[in-house]
């Protein structure tokens, strides 16, 4: 968690169409994902994939390479994301 004198809390929403995925990335601080609709699958380097369904939440650990998916062929995915960080910290760091 951020330990600076000031901290920033961001609340974001995201919608994934069937088959959509995030870029391969890391986060500098933990990210909490709450699923409003559908199922969110997170693949983290060196770990088994984790699927979170409507009404469930998960915490994505910092400094782990990952990508998130909507594995459905027909259903949309909607999530709310909570991110506490030092001010002006990027939400994610894209990896190539």
C-alpha positions as CSV (number, residue, x, y, z in Angstrom):
1,X,0.0,0.0,0.0
2,X,1.2,3.6,-0.5
3,X,3.1,5.0,2.4
4,X,3.6,8.5,1.4
5,X,2.2,11.5,3.2
6,X,-0.5,11.9,0.6
7,X,-2.5,9.1,-1.1
8,X,-4.9,9.0,-3.9
9,X,-7.9,6.7,-4.3
10,X,-9.2,6.1,-7.8
11,X,-12.5,4.3,-8.7
12,X,-12.8,3.3,-12.3
13,X,-15.3,1.3,-14.3
14,X,-14.5,-0.8,-17.3
15,X,-16.6,-2.7,-19.8
16,X,-15.2,-5.7,-21.8
17,X,-16.9,-7.0,-24.9
18,X,-16.9,-10.8,-25.4
19,X,-13.2,-11.9,-26.0
20,X,-11.7,-8.5,-24.9
21,X,-8.5,-8.5,-22.8
22,X,-6.2,-6.0,-21.1
23,X,-2.7,-5.3,-22.2
24,X,0.0,-7.3,-20.5
25,X,0.9,-5.1,-17.5
26,X,1.8,-4.6,-13.8
27,X,0.5,-2.4,-11.1
28,X,2.6,-0.5,-8.6
29,X,0.1,-1.0,-5.8
30,X,-2.7,-3.5,-5.1
31,X,-5.8,-3.2,-7.3
32,X,-9.3,-4.4,-6.2
33,X,-11.6,-5.5,-8.9
34,X,-15.4,-6.0,-8.2
35,X,-17.4,-7.7,-11.0
36,X,-20.8,-6.1,-11.7
37,X,-21.7,-8.3,-14.6
38,X,-20.1,-11.4,-16.3
39,X,-16.9,-13.1,-15.3
40,X,-13.3,-11.7,-15.2
41,X,-10.4,-14.0,-15.7
42,X,-7.0,-12.9,-14.5
43,X,-3.8,-14.6,-15.7
44,X,-0.7,-13.7,-13.5
45,X,2.8,-14.8,-14.4
46,X,3.7,-18.0,-12.5
47,X,0.2,-18.6,-11.1
48,X,-3.0,-20.4,-12.2
49,X,-5.7,-18.3,-13.8
50,X,-8.3,-16.9,-11.4
51,X,-11.9,-16.3,-12.4
52,X,-14.1,-13.9,-10.5
53,X,-17.9,-13.8,-11.2
54,X,-20.7,-11.3,-10.8
55,X,-20.9,-10.1,-7.1
56,X,-17.3,-11.2,-6.3
57,X,-14.1,-9.2,-5.8
58,X,-10.4,-10.0,-5.9
59,X,-7.2,-8.1,-5.2
60,X,-4.6,-8.0,-7.9
61,X,-1.1,-8.0,-6.3
62,X,1.5,-5.3,-7.1
63,X,4.5,-5.9,-9.3
64,X,3.1,-9.1,-10.9
65,X,2.9,-9.4,-14.7
66,X,-0.7,-10.0,-15.7
67,X,-3.5,-9.7,-18.2
68,X,-7.3,-9.8,-17.6
69,X,-9.9,-11.4,-20.0
70,X,-13.5,-11.6,-20.7
71,X,-13.5,-15.3,-21.8
72,X,-17.1,-15.3,-22.8
73,X,-18.1,-15.6,-26.4
74,X,-21.5,-13.9,-25.9
75,X,-21.6,-11.9,-22.5
76,X,-20.2,-8.5,-21.7
77,X,-18.1,-8.0,-18.6
78,X,-18.4,-4.9,-16.4
79,X,-16.1,-4.2,-13.4
80,X,-15.4,-1.5,-10.8
81,X,-11.8,-1.0,-10.0
82,X,-10.4,0.5,-6.7
83,X,-6.8,1.7,-6.7
84,X,-5.0,3.4,-3.8
85,X,-1.7,4.9,-4.8
86,X,0.8,7.7,-4.3
87,X,-0.4,10.9,-6.2
88,X,0.2,10.9,-9.9
89,X,1.1,7.2,-10.1
90,X,0.1,5.6,-13.4
91,X,-2.8,3.1,-13.0
92,X,-0.7,0.4,-14.8
93,X,2.6,-0.1,-16.5
94,X,2.2,-1.7,-19.9
95,X,4.8,-4.4,-20.7
96,X,5.9,-5.3,-24.2
